[in-house]
């Protein structure tokens, strides 16, 4: 058994405590009302950057099914973003209507945000930065990239767009 020097142990505990909690990040829903992410403590959260005019848009259907199937332990949150191929050109009302009419979406949708680059939303800064999430760095490559958070606000993993919402890669972690 390898012993960890006290100084190193305390510095890693201090680093962990100084990290921003995902529950401290502010974001609004698609109607511009504040969402309190801390309301979802004790449930997993799946964050997905979404777009209405993307080849992966049909994943809304599986995201809705995932949300319904695991609603006792999972919150699905769709975050509209227009940074990839300008595939989410609509305003919040148009996005809400599109999702409701075409896919029966009832899971939470947020305001339109930026998931990368200058003016990246603080939520995505946290999700993509090991310094903040304590697990790993990542880059959002395209629409419908998924980030799974555990019941205590810790990053579990992320999944590229090609991973379907009902894939065992995701459902095995629920």
Secondary structure, 3 states (H helix, E strand, C coil): CCCCCHHHHHHHHHHHHHCCCHHHCCEEECCCCEECHHHHCCCEEEEEEECCCCCCCCHHHHHHHHHHHCCCCEEEEEEECCCCCCCCCCCHHHHHHHHHHHHCCCCEEECCCCCCCCCCCHHHHHHHCHHHHCCCCCCCCCCCCEEEECCCCCEEEEECCCCCCCCHHHHCCC
